[in-house]
Amino acid sequence: MDLVRSEEIPKLRKGSYFPAFLEPRRAAEKALTAVIQEAYVQGVSTRSVDDLVKAMGMTGISKSQVSRLCEEIDERVHAFLNRPIEGSWPYLWIDATYVKVREAGRIISVAVIIAVAVNADGRREVLGLEVGPSEAEPFWTKFLRSLTRRGLRGVELAISDSHEGLKKAAAKVLSATWQRCRVHFMRSALAHVGVKQRQMVAAAIRTAFTQETEKAARAEWKAVAGRLRGRFPKLADLMEDAEDDVLAHMSFPKEHWPQLHSTNPLERLNGEIKRRTDVVAIFPNEAAIVRLVGAMLLEQNDEWAASRARYMSLEKLAAFSDDPQGGRKRIAAA
């Protein structure tokens, strides 16, 4: 997918400012190329990046060409990430991928936060992207407020890994319930038991997830925690503390439980992002992170829109419509 029409590309005496190998490529591929080349011309790339640069024939591109390529990509990505958010969005998934970036002469790890939501029509969209420290509540508050300023409303459930800062920010900014990712919880839970006991303990905990109603699931959860307390007191304490957060999705329509209990709906997208960012290895700056990941999110959003397929049933989500009195209606769990 070309970023601009050919007639809009400024012409030089000998060709355009896009190298020939970039002309037919999609936005994300151009963004990856731009980030790699930016690192290369700034002298911060690794040997693997150097080899990739040479393999792609990029040794002849100048710093000015890189700058113009980056500017063109950034303009489109920023327009996408700052677009107005319209309608009501009952479900919001937030997940983080960690990458390395140079900052003040040091190499540090930062979180790349992605927000995806489903609207009242049952369709998915990428709503936002932010780079920062994943555990800090001020960061989460700032990020969520940036979404609400763009128009985000109607969020009933926010699904993420265990970030206390996000949990507090979701309650404060969105007035939404928080669902702790079940997959990540299980990893934390099994860290409290020996390797030989993990399969047995995991099977015991999962019996709560197979219950047909929220009431039955909570009763089973408490029963399992009680049976495990004698041998694994720390695990039992963890289960007791996490019950409301891990089972929060069960107060929503049963048809939606498979998508709501974890951040798994973002797994494929995050996997692709990790694959691309691993190629870069160390980003020259945060702007380069936004450029590459933002271009990938833009293309994923376009694919979802083009598919015209609903992610969830329209009928159930319609019950989350805004209440005329200013509140939001929630349907009872099936």
CORPECOR-V692411 format. One record per residue. N is the residue number from 1. RES is the residue in one letter. PHI is phi in degrees with one decimal (* if undefined). Layout:
BEGIN
n->N res->RES phi->PHI
n->N res->RES phi->PHI
END
This chain:
BEGIN
n->1 res->M phi->*
n->2 res->D phi->-69.9
n->3 res->L phi->-77.8
n->4 res->V phi->-139.6
n->5 res->R phi->-72.1
n->6 res->S phi->-58.3
n->7 res->E phi->-73.2
n->8 res->E phi->-90.4
n->9 res->I phi->-79.8
n->10 res->P phi->-56.7
n->11 res->K phi->-91.2
n->12 res->L phi->-101.2
n->13 res->R phi->-62.5
n->14 res->K phi->-124.3
n->15 res->G phi->85.3
n->16 res->S phi->-95.5
n->17 res->Y phi->-81.0
n->18 res->F phi->-83.5
n->19 res->P phi->-59.8
n->20 res->A phi->-59.3
n->21 res->F phi->-71.5
n->22 res->L phi->-95.5
n->23 res->E phi->-50.6
n->24 res->P phi->-87.0
n->25 res->R phi->-84.6
n->26 res->R phi->-80.1
n->27 res->A phi->-57.1
n->28 res->A phi->-64.3
n->29 res->E phi->-67.4
n->30 res->K phi->-65.9
n->31 res->A phi->-64.7
n->32 res->L phi->-61.5
n->33 res->T phi->-60.6
n->34 res->A phi->-62.8
n->35 res->V phi->-66.3
n->36 res->I phi->-60.8
n->37 res->Q phi->-67.3
n->38 res->E phi->-62.1
n->39 res->A phi->-62.8
n->40 res->Y phi->-64.7
n->41 res->V phi->-71.0
n->42 res->Q phi->-89.9
n->43 res->G phi->74.5
n->44 res->V phi->-115.4
n->45 res->S phi->-80.8
n->46 res->T phi->-85.8
n->47 res->R phi->-61.8
n->48 res->S phi->-64.0
n->49 res->V phi->-68.0
n->50 res->D phi->-56.7
n->51 res->D phi->-63.4
n->52 res->L phi->-67.2
n->53 res->V phi->-56.8
n->54 res->K phi->-67.8
n->55 res->A phi->-64.6
n->56 res->M phi->-87.5
n->57 res->G phi->73.1
n->58 res->M phi->-96.7
n->59 res->T phi->-67.1
n->60 res->G phi->-90.3
n->61 res->I phi->-84.5
n->62 res->S phi->-91.7
n->63 res->K phi->-62.1
n->64 res->S phi->-66.9
n->65 res->Q phi->-66.9
n->66 res->V phi->-60.7
n->67 res->S phi->-60.1
n->68 res->R phi->-70.8
n->69 res->L phi->-64.2
n->70 res->C phi->-62.2
n->71 res->E phi->-61.4
n->72 res->E phi->-65.5
n->73 res->I phi->-67.2
n->74 res->D phi->-58.7
n->75 res->E phi->-59.7
n->76 res->R phi->-72.3
n->77 res->V phi->-64.1
n->78 res->H phi->-65.2
n->79 res->A phi->-63.0
n->80 res->F phi->-66.5
n->81 res->L phi->-74.6
n->82 res->N phi->-113.5
n->83 res->R phi->-67.0
n->84 res->P phi->-63.1
n->85 res->I phi->-104.5
n->86 res->E phi->-112.3
n->87 res->G phi->88.3
n->88 res->S phi->-108.8
n->89 res->W phi->-129.3
n->90 res->P phi->-61.2
n->91 res->Y phi->-118.2
n->92 res->L phi->-130.5
n->93 res->W phi->-103.2
n->94 res->I phi->-132.2
n->95 res->D phi->-141.0
n->96 res->A phi->-126.5
n->97 res->T phi->-122.5
n->98 res->Y phi->-104.5
n->99 res->V phi->-133.5
n->100 res->K phi->-103.0
n->101 res->V phi->-143.9
n->102 res->R phi->-84.6
n->103 res->E phi->-145.5
n->104 res->A phi->52.3
n->105 res->G phi->82.3
n->106 res->R phi->-111.6
n->107 res->I phi->-105.0
n->108 res->I phi->-125.7
n->109 res->S phi->-101.5
n->110 res->V phi->-128.4
n->111 res->A phi->-93.2
n->112 res->V phi->-101.9
n->113 res->I phi->-93.8
n->114 res->I phi->-121.2
n->115 res->A phi->-117.1
n->116 res->V phi->-125.7
n->117 res->A phi->-140.0
n->118 res->V phi->-114.0
n->119 res->N phi->-91.6
n->120 res->A phi->-67.3
n->121 res->D phi->-90.4
n->122 res->G phi->81.2
n->123 res->R phi->-108.3
n->124 res->R phi->-90.1
n->125 res->E phi->-145.8
n->126 res->V phi->-80.5
n->127 res->L phi->-100.2
n->128 res->G phi->-164.3
n->129 res->L phi->-147.3
n->130 res->E phi->-148.9
n->131 res->V phi->-119.4
n->132 res->G phi->171.7
n->133 res->P phi->-80.3
n->134 res->S phi->-71.5
n->135 res->E phi->-93.9
n->136 res->A phi->-84.1
n->137 res->E phi->-60.6
n->138 res->P phi->-58.2
n->139 res->F phi->-63.8
n->140 res->W phi->-63.3
n->141 res->T phi->-61.4
n->142 res->K phi->-61.3
n->143 res->F phi->-63.8
n->144 res->L phi->-65.9
n->145 res->R phi->-66.7
n->146 res->S phi->-64.8
n->147 res->L phi->-71.1
n->148 res->T phi->-68.2
n->149 res->R phi->-64.0
n->150 res->R phi->-81.0
n->151 res->G phi->122.0
n->152 res->L phi->-62.0
n->153 res->R phi->-153.6
n->154 res->G phi->76.8
n->155 res->V phi->-73.0
n->156 res->E phi->-102.4
n->157 res->L phi->-139.8
n->158 res->A phi->-110.3
n->159 res->I phi->-111.9
n->160 res->S phi->-161.1
n->161 res->D phi->-71.5
n->162 res->S phi->-78.3
n->163 res->H phi->-115.8
n->164 res->E phi->-60.3
n->165 res->G phi->-62.8
n->166 res->L phi->-67.6
n->167 res->K phi->-56.6
n->168 res->K phi->-69.3
n->169 res->A phi->-66.7
n->170 res->A phi->-64.0
n->171 res->A phi->-68.6
n->172 res->K phi->-77.8
n->173 res->V phi->-87.5
n->174 res->L phi->-102.9
n->175 res->S phi->53.3
n->176 res->A phi->-110.4
n->177 res->T phi->-74.3
n->178 res->W phi->-111.8
n->179 res->Q phi->-107.5
n->180 res->R phi->-79.3
n->181 res->C phi->-53.3
n->182 res->R phi->-66.5
n->183 res->V phi->-64.6
n->184 res->H phi->-67.1
n->185 res->F phi->-61.9
n->186 res->M phi->-61.3
n->187 res->R phi->-63.3
n->188 res->S phi->-65.4
n->189 res->A phi->-64.4
n->190 res->L phi->-71.9
n->191 res->A phi->-68.4
n->192 res->H phi->-91.4
n->193 res->V phi->-127.7
n->194 res->G phi->-70.4
n->195 res->V phi->-58.0
n->196 res->K phi->-69.5
n->197 res->Q phi->-93.8
n->198 res->R phi->-62.7
n->199 res->Q phi->-62.5
n->200 res->M phi->-66.6
n->201 res->V phi->-65.8
n->202 res->A phi->-61.1
n->203 res->A phi->-63.8
n->204 res->A phi->-65.8
n->205 res->I phi->-65.2
n->206 res->R phi->-66.7
n->207 res->T phi->-62.1
n->208 res->A phi->-68.6
n->209 res->F phi->-75.7
n->210 res->T phi->-91.9
n->211 res->Q phi->-70.1
n->212 res->E phi->-83.7
n->213 res->T phi->-134.2
n->214 res->E phi->-62.5
n->215 res->K phi->-60.2
n->216 res->A phi->-66.5
n->217 res->A phi->-65.1
n->218 res->R phi->-66.8
n->219 res->A phi->-63.8
n->220 res->E phi->-67.8
n->221 res->W phi->-57.5
n->222 res->K phi->-63.9
n->223 res->A phi->-65.5
n->224 res->V phi->-64.7
n->225 res->A phi->-58.9
n->226 res->G phi->-64.4
n->227 res->R phi->-69.3
n->228 res->L phi->-87.5
n->229 res->R phi->-61.1
n->230 res->G phi->-59.5
n->231 res->R phi->-92.1
n->232 res->F phi->-131.8
n->233 res->P phi->-60.7
n->234 res->K phi->-67.4
n->235 res->L phi->-65.2
n->236 res->A phi->-62.2
n->237 res->D phi->-62.9
n->238 res->L phi->-61.5
n->239 res->M phi->-62.6
n->240 res->E phi->-62.4
n->241 res->D phi->-69.9
n->242 res->A phi->-95.0
n->243 res->E phi->-52.3
n->244 res->D phi->-61.6
n->245 res->D phi->-75.7
n->246 res->V phi->-74.5
n->247 res->L phi->-100.7
n->248 res->A phi->-57.4
n->249 res->H phi->-64.3
n->250 res->M phi->-75.6
n->251 res->S phi->-89.8
n->252 res->F phi->-112.1
n->253 res->P phi->-52.8
n->254 res->K phi->-60.1
n->255 res->E phi->-60.6
n->256 res->H phi->-96.3
n->257 res->W phi->-53.4
n->258 res->P phi->-57.7
n->259 res->Q phi->-89.0
n->260 res->L phi->-94.8
n->261 res->H phi->-78.2
n->262 res->S phi->-155.7
n->263 res->T phi->-91.3
n->264 res->N phi->-54.9
n->265 res->P phi->-58.1
n->266 res->L phi->-100.2
n->267 res->E phi->-60.5
n->268 res->R phi->-64.5
n->269 res->L phi->-63.3
n->270 res->N phi->-64.6
n->271 res->G phi->-63.0
n->272 res->E phi->-68.0
n->273 res->I phi->-61.7
n->274 res->K phi->-63.3
n->275 res->R phi->-62.3
n->276 res->R phi->-71.1
n->277 res->T phi->-69.6
n->278 res->D phi->-64.3
n->279 res->V phi->-63.9
n->280 res->V phi->-72.2
n->281 res->A phi->74.8
n->282 res->I phi->-127.6
n->283 res->F phi->-78.4
n->284 res->P phi->-70.1
n->285 res->N phi->-167.9
n->286 res->E phi->-68.3
n->287 res->A phi->-60.6
n->288 res->A phi->-68.0
n->289 res->I phi->-63.4
n->290 res->V phi->-62.0
n->291 res->R phi->-61.4
n->292 res->L phi->-71.2
n->293 res->V phi->-65.6
n->294 res->G phi->-61.3
n->295 res->A phi->-65.4
n->296 res->M phi->-66.9
n->297 res->L phi->-65.7
n->298 res->L phi->-59.5
n->299 res->E phi->-67.7
n->300 res->Q phi->-63.3
n->301 res->N phi->-62.3
n->302 res->D phi->-63.0
n->303 res->E phi->-65.5
n->304 res->W phi->-62.3
n->305 res->A phi->-66.0
n->306 res->A phi->-70.4
n->307 res->S phi->-69.1
n->308 res->R phi->58.8
n->309 res->A phi->-98.8
n->310 res->R phi->-74.1
n->311 res->Y phi->-84.3
n->312 res->M phi->-140.3
n->313 res->S phi->-69.7
n->314 res->L phi->-65.0
n->315 res->E phi->-61.7
n->316 res->K phi->-69.5
n->317 res->L phi->-69.5
n->318 res->A phi->-60.7
n->319 res->A phi->-72.4
n->320 res->F phi->-92.0
n->321 res->S phi->-62.7
n->322 res->D phi->-63.3
n->323 res->D phi->-78.0
n->324 res->P phi->-59.0
n->325 res->Q phi->-85.7
n->326 res->G phi->106.7
n->327 res->G phi->-96.2
n->328 res->R phi->-125.5
n->329 res->K phi->-83.4
n->330 res->R phi->-120.2
n->331 res->I phi->-80.9
n->332 res->A phi->-74.6
n->333 res->A phi->-65.8
n->334 res->A phi->-67.6
END
